[in-house]
Amino acid sequence: MCHYTHFSTEERELSRVLKAQGFSIRVIARMLNRSPSSVSREFRRNCYANGEYAAHHADKLYRKRRKNCGRKPKLKEGPARDYVLEKMSLRWSPEQIAGRSKLDNEPFGISFPTIYRAIDSGVLPPQLKKIMRFKWQHKKCKGEDKRGKIPDTTPISKRPAGAENRTRFGHWESDTVLGMRKTGCFGTHVERKSGYLIAFRIDDRQDNAFNTATIKAFSSVPDKLKKSFTVDNGKEFAEHKELTDATGMKFYFCDPYSPWQRGTNENTNGLLRQFFPKGTFFANIFHDDLQHIVDLINNRPRKRLGFRTPLEVLYKFFVDFVALDLTIYHIKCKSHRRSILFFYGFFACSQANLLKSMHK
């Protein structure tokens, strides 16, 4: 199969000489081993206004046209670029950005491979690579668990079906995220169905510190969202009975060295690590600093939620549950009134904090 090639400078010069000597287009084409239509097109495109043909002038016109050939990068400029840069600054992944743009009915169509290519090719700032997440390979630990046994544990195999298949709200996965040694850690709780995150900073991983902070964090959470915790075998959960008595939530323990059994929490901890890498000095991180990051994560769209955010999903559940238009004065039940105040206030506060951070 013969593929078309553009005229070279030598071919153009030979064409000029032959044309000046009065040879026909067919003869010139035969001598150049080209089709007559190619030679005719070359003369038609690249002649002067008076009909004369010059090789240097033809080359100049050819290079000018080549600059305008091909598809223009979609993210080089315009609203699509502004949208992607805005969401990338919030630590959204390319797939989340593409999915959410469709959900929001944005006028431009964009796919996540396009965003990746734009970053790799330099159309988008290469600095964006530094804030993107990377996949880590988890090393499997062989051998039995030698960390000691937590008494009176209930295995994850006995967890109710509503928690296992994510059909019910109120089942949480919990863990801790460590900072630099002796600078404290974060306690994290992630609701399995919505992916909603509650996090707090504590000075150490002792069970009493974790329990106290968890009881305080869940004191304002409605009872409908307090069903169970799924945890690993860390010693911060040794006094799980105390938490069960205080919150009414049952504990289910994963098998040793099986972090995938609480993958929602592991993934969300990875989102936190984008802002607080390993080795971060946690002692200087205050509640407002952490809450700002939690707001960003809870307002980040998720693929498994149809690119809705955890806050939107949980808020919709709450509104559907109480079956009203958020007018608290029409509610007689005090527990429902507290629920509305908690969620409506938190939803508004979270959105306000997010907008404020975007305009800094």
Sequence and secondary structure as in RCSB ss.txt:
>XXXX:A:sequence
MCHYTHFSTEERELSRVLKAQGFSIRVIARMLNRSPSSVSREFRRNCYANGEYAAHHADKLYRKRRKNCGRKPKL
KEGPARDYVLEKMSLRWSPEQIAGRSKLDNEPFGISFPTIYRAIDSGVLPPQLKKIMRFKWQHKKCKGEDKRGKI
PDTTPISKRPAGAENRTRFGHWESDTVLGMRKTGCFGTHVERKSGYLIAFRIDDRQDNAFNTATIKAFSSVPDKL
KKSFTVDNGKEFAEHKELTDATGMKFYFCDPYSPWQRGTNENTNGLLRQFFPKGTFFANIFHDDLQHIVDLINNR
PRKRLGFRTPLEVLYKFFVDFVALDLTIYHIKCKSHRRSILFFYGFFACSQANLLKSMHK
>XXXX:A:secstr
        HHHHHHHHHHHHTT  HHHHHHHHT  HHHHHHHHHHHB TTS B HHHHHHHHHHHHHT S   TT
SSSHHHHHHHHHHHTT  HHHHHHHHHHTT SS   HHHHHHHHHHTSS GGGGGGS          S   S   
SS  BGGGS HHHHTT SS EEEEEEEE STTS EEEEEEETTT  EEEEEESS  HHHHHHHHHHHHTTS GGG
 SEEEE S GGGTTHHHHHHHH  EEEE  TT GGGGHHHHHHHHHHHHHS TT  GGG  HHHHHHHHHHHHTS
 BGGGTTB HHHHHHHHHHHHHTS S GGG   HHHHHHHHHHHHHHHHHHHHHHHHHT 
